[in-house]
Amino acid sequence: MTEDFALRRAKAREKLDAIDPHRREGGVAADPRRRDWFEAVYELAGDDPAGVPWAGLAPHPVLAQWLEGRSLAGLRALDVGCGLGDNAEGLAQAGAQVVAFDLVARAIEWAKRRFPQSAVDYVAADLFHPPQEWRGAFDLVHELYTLQALPESLLPDAADALASFVAPGGTLLVISRARDAGQEVAGPPWPLTRAQIEALAVDGLRLTILEDIPASETIVRHWRAAFRREGVA
Ligand SMILES: C[S@@+](CC[C@H](N)C(=O)[O-])C[C@H]1O[C@@H](n2cnc3c(N)ncnc32)[C@H](O)[C@@H]1O
């Protein structure tokens, strides 16, 4: 990240925080699912990825490390809340047939513009009202940073939606920032607790691996969790 990019990002972050009702006392009812705010992020960014606070312009390092030496050849993968598409592209590079979706149509158009030759199928869709045909349709469902961007009250519905996409024998992979129970956070975003990660094991999913990845020079503490649905793909 250049100094100029970092400066533009810091300015954008300040502006976005200022218009985020979830950062104001009693503001939650104004935008309960944060739809308006997410729309505003991509609109205000224009064509500058510095304006999209989570855009790393490469697969996230915690996902990239999971993908190292792993082939996803032949797997159907779904990237949830894909933003500008870097993680979806990482999954596709590893061999998966990827569908990637985001609530914000502008993000989807931007991802398509960034990766014009991509094999990823980028789709505008809502996690809480997904297409029927996605039910049980994916061997790998990947979610990074969307859950932590949602108010806690939405997490049970989000868990149900994520689980619904996983095919028999399939995996849900969740990566988020981590915090201890009781640790104060000035969100959003709201890093997840261990209990919130464990609570994603719904609708026949079983938590198989929960990694607590400590903070390093380059990243803050993260969870990387894998859930499996029994059965044969
Ligand atoms: C914190 S960003 C993370 C983006 C991407 N996963 C990344 O790591 O670059 C959360 C993304 O989820 C999208 N999102 C929020 N609510 C959503 C919903 N109900 N359905 C689908 N996408 C949603 C937002 O538009 C945003 O792009």
The ligand as an ORCA input file, in Angstrom:
! r2SCAN-3c Opt
* xyz 0 1
  C     -16.720     -6.273      5.182
  S     -17.104     -6.514      3.513
  C     -16.092     -7.910      3.067
  C     -15.972     -8.085      1.561
  C     -15.118     -9.272      1.103
  N     -15.527    -10.523      1.701
  C     -13.679     -8.988      1.413
  O     -13.165     -9.551      2.371
  O     -13.066     -8.192      0.675
  C     -18.718     -7.222      3.595
  C     -19.371     -7.369      2.225
  O     -20.616     -8.033      2.383
  C     -21.580     -7.390      1.594
  N     -22.880     -7.646      2.244
  C     -23.414     -7.048      3.326
  N     -24.626     -7.550      3.622
  C     -24.855     -8.502      2.691
  C     -25.958     -9.378      2.423
  N     -27.074     -9.342      3.182
  N     -25.863    -10.211      1.382
  C     -24.758    -10.229      0.590
  N     -23.693     -9.432      0.776
  C     -23.738     -8.575      1.818
  C     -21.177     -5.930      1.582
  O     -21.716     -5.222      0.487
  C     -19.661     -6.047      1.530
  O     -19.171     -6.072      0.221
*
